[in-house]
Amino acid sequence: MQFRLLLGVSFLAFSSAAAAQQAADDEAIVVTGQRAQQERSIALKRDAIGILDVAAADEIGQLPDRNVAEVIERLPGVGVQYDQGEGRYVAIRGIPSELNNYTVNGFELGNPDGNTRKLPLDIVSGQLLNRVEVSKAKTADQDGQGIGGTVNLVTQTAFDFKDSFVLSASGQVGYQELNDKRPIRGDVSVGGRFGADEQFGILIGGSYSDRTFASYGLYPDDWTPIAGAARGAMPTNIKFTDYRLNRERIGAIASFDWRPSDSTELYLRGLYSKFSEDEYRQRHRLDFATVAQRNAGTVTLNPDGVTGVSTVTEQRSDLRLEQKEKSILTLMAGGSSKFDDWKVEYGVARAHNEVDEPNQLWQFRGNPGAVDFDFTDKLYTATPRTPLTPAGMGFRQYTEQDESGEEDIWSGRLDVTRRLGLGGESFLRFGAKLRATDKSFDANNSVYARGNAANRFTLEGLAGDPVVSKVASGKHYLITPVIDANLIRAYTEGKLGGPQFVLNADDTLANGVLADLDLEEDVFAGYAMANLDFGDVTVTPGLRVERTKLKINGFQLANGADVVPVSASKSYTDFLPSLIVRATPARDVVLRAAYTRSVGRPQYSDLTPGGEIGYEDNGDGTFDGSISLGNPNLKPYVSDAIDVSGEYYFAKGGLVSLGVFAKFIKNPIFTESFTLLDTSYGGRDYAVLGFSQRQNGESADLIGIEAAFQQQFTFLPGLLSGFGVNANVTLTDSTLRVPGRADGAAFPEQSELLWGAQLFYQKGRVEASLAYHHTGRALISLGDGLLTDQHNDDLRRLDAKASFAVTPNITLFAEGQNLTDEPTRQYQGGNRSWVTQNERYGRTFYVGASIKW
């Protein structure tokens, strides 16, 4: 079915291209706005040596994308994981975020999140960028990290504009559907070129957004096969939530350029972005079908397989108050100089990233008695016959978390290019790059339990008004009792460590050391490549060599009490060859074939030598124990990729492309768990020892096909000539081979189907766009077996924007986000009816104005 869809799209695209051929070279049309930027994106793609997709400046603004992740989601082969209805992590051609690379003007951006390589791209607003580039088949002068690709953010400079002075600003106010709040956004940039020959350029810009919104969710857990159940299984519990969030973004860019001569260019550039989030998370949970309850015979499933009753249950009320603050700061200096046939490019950069994430969590529990459940609908119900009052909910636990991390990156590069006398664009290029990363992460999570019977307290006097959780149209859930945030904070103040909030020293110690890490990672790279232009065929061979040196410190916790500092170091070298052949058999046709090798370094948390060792003395000289450790000896993922693509530029602003790709990946990483009998470890003899550690697996294969079509219908008469269309589709299949999975598994975050379509209009003073994007379901994480695998379900996004130019300098606009009120959904075990998440966010609307001079 999916391949028939692709063939149909390709046939339609080529048919439209043929019909529009008569307008292919109409140079009389003056193109501005959306169309000019789309043509610029196409030109960058066409001229690239490797395989490149680009979202240019006005394309970033023509749809209501809230951040860079949502901007590049509209490019072929890019899938996005959403958090609270907003794009965060990107997968490129089925490769998850942590295995890709992220740069600013070619320098590594790094990652504020403490122990991962996954960059949350919702940190960065796209409004101050010149363009976003996604490189899928890279040349040897690009970083080896990124087996899916590299996302490069290119910031604006004063030399990007036609006029010597530029001032642009926009502001907007919105309406958030679920909570009637008024989000705001705005940005401004100003700069220009000056000097006798306009050899100097300065540009500064800032952006701000503030959005308060709500989400409502349903979260069942642990679906277990049950005989007679209509869906073949039942979850152990149901949770429904009332989340209220405030997200604030502050961004800034600055650039200073000096071009003292035609042969020399110098620059200073900077990018800063800060993402802040305050979350109020109220959660109501009913445990009605746990293993213990089913074994005790207190769960009765009716003969219809969809209804029943549980007579012995537990209810939990949780309140989580969470703050997040993430920031990135990158400063760059560099330039280029030309000497006859030589060109030398040089630059240094400093990145500083931070994360600070404190939060508080209170939990109360009670026993409501009989709970009726009904699985008739996919979003099922479980309702106590006698709802608990606040007095029936006893305090159980309080946790106070404080996580923080910092990352500092120094990087420098030197690239030397020598033009060759073969004609055309032939050149030889060689160079070197150094990246030195210092990263630290400190996690603290203090746990307090209830006191003895005389000192226990309930939710009475600390509760707020009940909440109706609007999970879906026509499906509401009552959250009661509700914990009042102000009352419980005031009640807790000054009581920690006292008789009502008793410190759990063991859990607090474990939480305070096991996730901590401090590492140094240095990458030394050198490369050589050639671009041999033989007219209609260009051949680009290259070799990149990267030497990685890693030193990492952590802690091991023995039997919940003894903290032992541990450290490890590792060095390895990767040889990364590439060969790209680019052919132009006709003026408007570009064919590419590429072989490239790239790496994906392990997650920082996987590399730590720290972990937990637990044991019990059997009294006979042996112990029973369990060990869970990181693995500093992990090898990086290594991908050998084959790409073949064809592009037909049939008209100005017109493109049809079709490509196939395959990745053959070695050293995938998975968690290996096993049990040893009669063994020794760390000087102790164990009768039984359970062991869990991240290991390198066998291999993974990933194949796919991409197609894209873009056309501006300038050949149509009158008002119809303002229309255009942009569409793409990607089909991907993968096999991940790890022990215990005879048939393999899918690569995490790999969607079998991605497709999007955009109808746009630009004529006179009017511009408008309507865009739809479909991200197909994907494996999130591997469980112990197929039954416990977790998946994202299909996600569909419909957005629109329309603008009207009141004057050449002033434009009014309106936009709508998530117009279909699409929830995010997750499910378990490959069964889409085993829902583990259904979270709704509502629609958002904005009106605003922009000015440009």
LINLINFEN-V417370 format. One record per residue. N is the residue number from 0. PHI is phi as a letter, one per 20 degrees, with the letter a starting at -180 (* if undefined). OMEGA is omega as a letter, one per 30 degrees, with the letter a starting at -180 (none if undefined). NEAR is the number of other C-alpha atoms within 10 Angstrom. Layout:
N_PHI_OMEGA_NEAR + N_PHI_OMEGA_NEAR
This chain:
0_*_a_6 + 1_f_a_12 + 2_f_l_11 + 3_f_l_9 + 4_f_l_11 + 5_f_l_21 + 6_f_l_13 + 7_f_l_11 + 8_f_a_18 + 9_f_l_20 + 10_f_l_12 + 11_f_a_12 + 12_f_a_20 + 13_f_l_17 + 14_f_l_11 + 15_f_l_18 + 16_f_l_22 + 17_f_a_12 + 18_f_a_11 + 19_e_a_19 + 20_g_a_15 + 21_f_a_12 + 22_d_a_16 + 23_f_a_18 + 24_c_a_11 + 25_f_a_12 + 26_f_a_9 + 27_f_a_6 + 28_f_l_9 + 29_e_a_8 + 30_d_l_14 + 31_c_l_12 + 32_m_a_14 + 33_g_a_22 + 34_f_l_22 + 35_f_a_17 + 36_f_l_20 + 37_f_l_25 + 38_f_l_19 + 39_f_l_18 + 40_f_l_22 + 41_f_a_22 + 42_f_l_15 + 43_f_l_17 + 44_f_a_19 + 45_f_a_21 + 46_e_a_11 + 47_f_l_13 + 48_f_l_20 + 49_e_a_23 + 50_d_a_23 + 51_c_l_20 + 52_c_a_22 + 53_c_l_23 + 54_d_a_26 + 55_e_a_25 + 56_g_a_24 + 57_f_l_19 + 58_f_l_18 + 59_f_a_26 + 60_e_a_16 + 61_e_l_20 + 62_c_a_23 + 63_e_l_22 + 64_f_a_21 + 65_e_a_21 + 66_b_a_20 + 67_f_l_26 + 68_g_a_29 + 69_f_l_27 + 70_f_a_21 + 71_e_l_25 + 72_g_a_25 + 73_e_l_25 + 74_e_a_22 + 75_f_l_22 + 76_m_a_31 + 77_d_l_23 + 78_d_a_34 + 79_c_l_24 + 80_e_a_24 + 81_d_l_17 + 82_c_a_13 + 83_l_l_18 + 84_m_a_19 + 85_c_a_17 + 86_f_a_22 + 87_c_a_22 + 88_d_a_22 + 89_d_l_28 + 90_d_a_24 + 91_d_a_28 + 92_l_l_31 + 93_n_a_30 + 94_e_a_25 + 95_f_a_23 + 96_g_a_26 + 97_f_a_23 + 98_d_l_24 + 99_d_a_25 + 100_c_a_26 + 101_c_a_26 + 102_c_l_17 + 103_c_a_22 + 104_l_l_17 + 105_n_l_17 + 106_d_a_27 + 107_f_a_20 + 108_e_a_25 + 109_m_a_24 + 110_b_l_27 + 111_f_a_29 + 112_f_a_22 + 113_f_a_26 + 114_c_a_22 + 115_c_l_15 + 116_e_l_22 + 117_f_l_22 + 118_e_l_21 + 119_f_a_21 + 120_f_l_20 + 121_f_l_20 + 122_f_a_26 + 123_d_l_27 + 124_f_a_27 + 125_e_a_28 + 126_f_a_27 + 127_d_a_26 + 128_e_l_22 + 129_f_l_18 + 130_a_l_22 + 131_c_a_24 + 132_d_l_24 + 133_d_l_26 + 134_e_a_23 + 135_d_l_23 + 136_c_a_27 + 137_e_l_27 + 138_e_a_30 + 139_f_l_27 + 140_e_l_20 + 141_d_a_17 + 142_g_l_24 + 143_f_l_28 + 144_f_l_22 + 145_o_a_29 + 146_f_l_31 + 147_e_l_29 + 148_r_l_27 + 149_c_l_25 + 150_e_a_26 + 151_d_l_21 + 152_e_a_23 + 153_d_a_18 + 154_e_a_22 + 155_f_l_22 + 156_c_a_24 + 157_f_a_24 + 158_e_l_20 + 159_e_a_12 + 160_d_l_13 + 161_f_a_9 + 162_e_a_11 + 163_f_l_14 + 164_c_l_17 + 165_c_l_16 + 166_c_l_15 + 167_c_l_16 + 168_b_l_18 + 169_b_l_19 + 170_b_a_20 + 171_b_l_21 + 172_c_a_18 + 173_c_l_20 + 174_c_l_20 + 175_e_a_20 + 176_f_a_16 + 177_f_a_17 + 178_c_l_14 + 179_l_l_13 + 180_e_a_15 + 181_c_l_18 + 182_f_l_21 + 183_c_l_19 + 184_b_l_19 + 185_a_l_19 + 186_b_l_21 + 187_b_l_20 + 188_b_a_21 + 189_b_l_18 + 190_r_l_22 + 191_r_l_22 + 192_d_a_23 + 193_b_a_15 + 194_o_a_9 + 195_g_l_7 + 196_d_a_10 + 197_l_a_14 + 198_e_l_16 + 199_d_l_20 + 200_b_l_22 + 201_c_l_21 + 202_b_l_22 + 203_c_a_21 + 204_b_l_22 + 205_b_l_20 + 206_b_a_23 + 207_b_l_19 + 208_b_l_20 + 209_b_a_18 + 210_c_l_19 + 211_d_a_20 + 212_b_a_24 + 213_c_l_23 + 214_b_l_22 + 215_c_a_27 + 216_c_l_24 + 217_c_a_27 + 218_c_l_22 + 219_f_a_24 + 220_c_l_19 + 221_l_l_19 + 222_f_a_22 + 223_c_l_19 + 224_g_a_13 + 225_c_l_15 + 226_f_l_12 + 227_n_l_14 + 228_f_a_17 + 229_f_l_15 + 230_e_a_18 + 231_n_a_15 + 232_a_l_18 + 233_c_l_22 + 234_e_l_20 + 235_e_a_19 + 236_b_l_20 + 237_c_l_23 + 238_c_l_22 + 239_c_a_26 + 240_c_l_26 + 241_c_a_23 + 242_d_l_22 + 243_c_a_19 + 244_c_l_18 + 245_c_l_16 + 246_d_a_18 + 247_c_l_20 + 248_c_l_23 + 249_c_a_20 + 250_c_l_24 + 251_b_l_21 + 252_c_l_23 + 253_b_l_23 + 254_b_l_22 + 255_c_a_21 + 256_c_l_22 + 257_c_l_19 + 258_c_a_17 + 259_f_l_13 + 260_b_l_11 + 261_f_a_9 + 262_d_a_12 + 263_c_l_16 + 264_c_l_18 + 265_c_a_18 + 266_b_l_19 + 267_c_a_18 + 268_b_l_23 + 269_b_l_21 + 270_c_l_24 + 271_c_l_20 + 272_b_a_21 + 273_c_a_21 + 274_d_l_20 + 275_c_a_19 + 276_b_l_18 + 277_d_a_18 + 278_c_l_19 + 279_d_a_17 + 280_c_l_20 + 281_e_a_25 + 282_c_a_26 + 283_d_a_23 + 284_c_l_21 + 285_c_l_24 + 286_e_a_22 + 287_c_a_30 + 288_b_l_27 + 289_f_l_19 + 290_g_a_12 + 291_f_l_12 + 292_f_l_17 + 293_f_l_16 + 294_f_l_10 + 295_e_l_10 + 296_m_a_12 + 297_e_l_16 + 298_d_a_23 + 299_d_l_15 + 300_e_a_18 + 301_f_a_13 + 302_g_a_11 + 303_f_l_12 + 304_m_a_18 + 305_c_l_18 + 306_c_l_19 + 307_r_a_17 + 308_b_l_21 + 309_d_a_22 + 310_e_l_19 + 311_c_a_19 + 312_c_l_21 + 313_c_l_19 + 314_d_l_23 + 315_c_l_20 + 316_c_a_26 + 317_c_l_20 + 318_c_l_24 + 319_d_l_21 + 320_d_a_19 + 321_c_l_19 + 322_c_l_19 + 323_c_l_17 + 324_b_l_20 + 325_c_a_23 + 326_b_l_23 + 327_c_l_22 + 328_b_l_21 + 329_c_l_24 + 330_d_a_20 + 331_c_l_20 + 332_b_a_18 + 333_r_l_18 + 334_r_l_17 + 335_b_l_18 + 336_c_l_17 + 337_d_l_17 + 338_c_a_10 + 339_l_a_9 + 340_e_a_11 + 341_d_l_15 + 342_c_l_17 + 343_d_l_18 + 344_d_a_18 + 345_b_l_18 + 346_a_l_20 + 347_c_a_19 + 348_b_l_24 + 349_c_l_20 + 350_d_l_24 + 351_c_a_22 + 352_c_a_24 + 353_c_l_22 + 354_c_l_23 + 355_b_a_20 + 356_b_l_19 + 357_e_l_18 + 358_b_l_17 + 359_c_a_17 + 360_b_l_17 + 361_d_l_22 + 362_c_l_20 + 363_c_a_24 + 364_c_l_21 + 365_b_a_21 + 366_c_a_18 + 367_f_a_21 + 368_n_a_17 + 369_f_l_20 + 370_c_l_23 + 371_e_l_17 + 372_c_a_21 + 373_b_a_18 + 374_d_a_18 + 375_g_l_14 + 376_e_l_10 + 377_g_l_12 + 378_e_a_19 + 379_e_l_16 + 380_c_l_18 + 381_b_a_22 + 382_c_l_18 + 383_f_l_21 + 384_f_l_13 + 385_c_a_10 + 386_g_l_16 + 387_f_l_17 + 388_e_l_16 + 389_g_a_21 + 390_f_l_15 + 391_e_a_18 + 392_d_a_22 + 393_e_l_20 + 394_f_a_22 + 395_c_a_21 + 396_a_l_20 + 397_c_l_23 + 398_c_a_19 + 399_c_a_18 + 400_d_l_19 + 401_b_a_17 + 402_d_l_19 + 403_b_l_22 + 404_b_l_22 + 405_c_l_21 + 406_b_l_23 + 407_c_a_20 + 408_c_l_23 + 409_d_l_19 + 410_b_l_20 + 411_b_a_18 + 412_b_l_19 + 413_c_l_17 + 414_c_a_19 + 415_c_a_18 + 416_c_l_19 + 417_c_l_18 + 418_f_a_18 + 419_e_a_17 + 420_e_l_10 + 421_e_a_12 + 422_n_l_12 + 423_m_a_15 + 424_d_a_14 + 425_f_l_19 + 426_b_l_20 + 427_d_a_17 + 428_c_l_20 + 429_b_a_20 + 430_a_a_20 + 431_b_l_19 + 432_b_l_22 + 433_c_l_18 + 434_c_l_20 + 435_d_a_17 + 436_d_l_19 + 437_d_a_17 + 438_c_l_24 + 439_c_l_19 + 440_b_a_24 + 441_c_a_19 + 442_d_l_20 + 443_c_a_20 + 444_b_a_20 + 445_e_a_20 + 446_d_l_23 + 447_c_a_23 + 448_d_l_19 + 449_f_l_21 + 450_e_l_19 + 451_f_a_11 + 452_g_a_8 + 453_f_a_8 + 454_d_a_11 + 455_e_a_14 + 456_c_a_16 + 457_d_a_18 + 458_e_a_23 + 459_f_a_15 + 460_n_a_12 + 461_c_a_19 + 462_e_l_20 + 463_d_a_17 + 464_f_l_11 + 465_g_a_12 + 466_c_l_16 + 467_e_l_16 + 468_e_a_21 + 469_e_a_23 + 470_f_a_22 + 471_b_l_20 + 472_g_l_8 + 473_n_a_6 + 474_c_a_13 + 475_d_l_15 + 476_c_a_21 + 477_e_l_15 + 478_d_a_20 + 479_b_f_20 + 480_f_l_27 + 481_d_l_23 + 482_e_l_26 + 483_f_a_16 + 484_f_a_19 + 485_f_a_11 + 486_f_a_13 + 487_f_l_16 + 488_f_a_14 + 489_f_a_11 + 490_f_a_11 + 491_f_a_13 + 492_g_l_8 + 493_n_a_10 + 494_d_a_12 + 495_f_a_15 + 496_n_l_14 + 497_e_a_13 + 498_f_l_15 + 499_e_l_21 + 500_c_a_24 + 501_e_a_18 + 502_f_l_21 + 503_e_a_16 + 504_f_a_14 + 505_f_a_14 + 506_f_l_15 + 507_f_l_19 + 508_f_l_19 + 509_f_a_25 + 510_f_a_17 + 511_e_a_19 + 512_c_a_23 + 513_f_a_22 + 514_e_a_21 + 515_f_l_23 + 516_b_l_26 + 517_b_a_20 + 518_c_l_22 + 519_c_l_18 + 520_c_l_18 + 521_d_l_21 + 522_c_l_18 + 523_d_a_16 + 524_c_l_23 + 525_c_a_19 + 526_b_l_22 + 527_b_l_21 + 528_b_l_22 + 529_c_l_22 + 530_c_a_21 + 531_d_a_20 + 532_e_l_20 + 533_d_a_14 + 534_n_a_14 + 535_f_a_13 + 536_c_l_15 + 537_c_a_20 + 538_d_a_20 + 539_c_l_22 + 540_e_l_20 + 541_a_l_22 + 542_b_l_20 + 543_d_l_25 + 544_c_a_19 + 545_c_l_23 + 546_d_a_15 + 547_d_l_18 + 548_d_a_16 + 549_c_l_17 + 550_c_a_18 + 551_c_a_23 + 552_d_l_20 + 553_b_a_24 + 554_c_l_23 + 555_d_a_25 + 556_d_a_20 + 557_d_l_16 + 558_l_l_17 + 559_m_a_17 + 560_c_a_13 + 561_e_l_13 + 562_e_a_17 + 563_c_l_14 + 564_f_l_13 + 565_c_l_15 + 566_b_l_18 + 567_b_l_17 + 568_b_a_17 + 569_b_l_14 + 570_c_l_13 + 571_b_a_12 + 572_c_l_13 + 573_d_l_17 + 574_d_a_16 + 575_c_l_22 + 576_f_l_21 + 577_b_l_22 + 578_b_a_22 + 579_c_l_25 + 580_d_a_20 + 581_d_a_22 + 582_c_l_19 + 583_c_a_16 + 584_f_l_12 + 585_c_a_10 + 586_g_a_10 + 587_d_a_14 + 588_c_l_17 + 589_c_l_20 + 590_d_l_20 + 591_c_l_21 + 592_c_a_21 + 593_b_l_24 + 594_c_l_21 + 595_b_l_26 + 596_c_l_28 + 597_b_a_30 + 598_c_l_26 + 599_c_a_24 + 600_f_a_21 + 601_f_l_22 + 602_g_l_17 + 603_f_a_20 + 604_f_l_22 + 605_f_a_22 + 606_e_a_27 + 607_f_l_30 + 608_f_a_22 + 609_f_l_30 + 610_r_a_23 + 611_c_l_20 + 612_c_l_19 + 613_c_a_17 + 614_b_l_18 + 615_c_a_12 + 616_f_l_13 + 617_e_l_11 + 618_n_l_7 + 619_c_a_7 + 620_n_l_10 + 621_d_a_18 + 622_c_l_21 + 623_d_a_18 + 624_b_l_22 + 625_b_a_20 + 626_c_l_19 + 627_c_a_17 + 628_c_l_19 + 629_f_a_22 + 630_b_l_21 + 631_f_a_24 + 632_e_l_18 + 633_f_l_19 + 634_e_l_21 + 635_f_l_21 + 636_f_l_23 + 637_c_a_24 + 638_d_l_26 + 639_d_a_19 + 640_d_l_23 + 641_d_l_19 + 642_c_l_22 + 643_c_a_19 + 644_b_l_19 + 645_c_a_18 + 646_c_l_21 + 647_c_a_20 + 648_e_a_23 + 649_e_a_25 + 650_a_l_22 + 651_f_a_23 + 652_m_a_23 + 653_d_a_24 + 654_b_l_24 + 655_c_l_23 + 656_c_l_21 + 657_b_a_20 + 658_b_l_19 + 659_c_a_18 + 660_b_l_21 + 661_b_l_21 + 662_c_l_24 + 663_d_a_17 + 664_d_l_22 + 665_d_l_21 + 666_m_l_20 + 667_f_a_23 + 668_d_l_21 + 669_b_l_18 + 670_e_l_17 + 671_d_l_16 + 672_c_l_14 + 673_b_a_10 + 674_c_l_12 + 675_d_l_14 + 676_d_l_12 + 677_l_a_12 + 678_c_l_14 + 679_c_l_15 + 680_b_l_10 + 681_l_l_6 + 682_n_l_6 + 683_d_l_14 + 684_e_a_18 + 685_d_l_23 + 686_f_l_18 + 687_c_l_18 + 688_c_l_21 + 689_e_a_17 + 690_c_l_16 + 691_c_a_17 + 692_b_l_16 + 693_f_a_20 + 694_c_l_21 + 695_e_l_20 + 696_e_a_19 + 697_e_a_15 + 698_a_l_19 + 699_b_l_22 + 700_c_l_19 + 701_b_l_22 + 702_c_a_19 + 703_a_l_20 + 704_b_l_21 + 705_c_l_21 + 706_c_l_25 + 707_b_l_25 + 708_b_l_25 + 709_b_l_26 + 710_b_l_26 + 711_d_a_26 + 712_e_a_20 + 713_f_a_21 + 714_e_l_16 + 715_f_a_13 + 716_e_l_9 + 717_l_a_9 + 718_f_a_12 + 719_f_a_14 + 720_f_l_15 + 721_e_a_21 + 722_f_l_19 + 723_b_a_20 + 724_b_l_18 + 725_c_a_21 + 726_b_l_23 + 727_b_l_25 + 728_b_l_25 + 729_c_l_28 + 730_d_a_23 + 731_c_l_20 + 732_c_a_18 + 733_b_l_22 + 734_c_l_16 + 735_d_a_21 + 736_d_l_22 + 737_c_l_22 + 738_g_l_11 + 739_n_l_10 + 740_c_a_12 + 741_g_a_8 + 742_e_a_10 + 743_m_l_15 + 744_b_l_17 + 745_f_l_23 + 746_f_a_24 + 747_g_l_19 + 748_m_l_26 + 749_e_l_26 + 750_e_l_29 + 751_f_a_19 + 752_c_l_21 + 753_c_l_27 + 754_b_l_26 + 755_b_l_22 + 756_b_a_20 + 757_c_l_20 + 758_d_a_18 + 759_c_a_24 + 760_b_l_22 + 761_b_l_23 + 762_b_l_14 + 763_m_a_10 + 764_e_a_12 + 765_d_l_16 + 766_c_l_20 + 767_b_l_22 + 768_b_l_22 + 769_c_a_19 + 770_c_l_20 + 771_c_l_18 + 772_c_a_21 + 773_d_l_19 + 774_d_a_25 + 775_f_a_19 + 776_f_a_22 + 777_b_l_24 + 778_f_l_22 + 779_e_a_21 + 780_b_l_15 + 781_f_l_19 + 782_e_l_13 + 783_f_l_12 + 784_a_a_10 + 785_g_a_13 + 786_f_a_16 + 787_d_l_17 + 788_f_l_18 + 789_d_a_22 + 790_c_l_25 + 791_e_l_26 + 792_e_l_24 + 793_g_l_18 + 794_c_a_18 + 795_c_a_18 + 796_c_l_17 + 797_c_a_19 + 798_c_a_22 + 799_b_l_22 + 800_b_l_22 + 801_c_a_20 + 802_c_l_21 + 803_c_a_16 + 804_e_l_17 + 805_f_l_12 + 806_c_l_10 + 807_g_a_10 + 808_d_a_11 + 809_c_a_16 + 810_c_l_18 + 811_d_a_19 + 812_b_l_19 + 813_c_a_19 + 814_b_l_23 + 815_c_a_20 + 816_d_l_21 + 817_l_a_21 + 818_f_l_16 + 819_e_a_12 + 820_l_a_19 + 821_f_l_19 + 822_e_l_25 + 823_e_a_21 + 824_c_l_21 + 825_c_a_23 + 826_b_a_26 + 827_d_l_27 + 828_m_a_21 + 829_m_a_18 + 830_d_a_15 + 831_f_l_18 + 832_e_l_16 + 833_e_a_23 + 834_f_l_25 + 835_d_l_25 + 836_b_l_23 + 837_b_a_21 + 838_c_a_26 + 839_d_a_24 + 840_c_l_26 + 841_n_l_23 + 842_e_l_18 + 843_c_a_23 + 844_c_l_22 + 845_c_l_21 + 846_c_a_18 + 847_a_a_18 + 848_b_l_19 + 849_c_l_19 + 850_c_l_17 + 851_b_l_15 + 852_c_none_12
